[in-house]
Amino acid sequence: MLKMQYARIASASLLLHDNHLRCKITFDFGDVCQILFVHARIAEAMHCLLKTVGVSSWNTLPGAFCRVRSRDLAVEEIGHIENDSWFIPGNLNSSGEAAREQETVHGEER
C-alpha cells in the first residue's frame, strides 16, 4: 500500500557515476530523509520533476514542497503540493522496472 507524505526537497543534484549521468533528489520529511536516484532518461526526469513540483529551474527545486507516495521506504511517486499532478520515476525505464536506487537517512545520520 502506498503511503502519502508531504516533503520538502532538501537537495537536487546531477552526478556522474561510472560514465553515466544520474539525478539525485533528497526529500526531507522532518525526522527522516529519503534519497532518490534516477538513472534512466535524465533529461525527461528533470523536465517531469520541474513540471510536477511547479518550478521552472533546477536551482529552485531545493526548498520546494511536494507530496511523496512511498512503499516500504521507497519513493514511488512525486506529486505537486496541491494539484493532482504526479511524476512516477519508475515509468521512465523502458522495461517498466523502477529505474532508481533509494537510500533512507534517519535522524542525525543525514
Secondary structure by P-SEA (a helix, b strand, c coil): cbbbbbbccccccccccccbbbbbbbbbcccbbbbbbbccaaaaaaaaaaaaaccccccccccbbbbbbbccccccbbbccccccccccccccccccccbbbbbbccccc
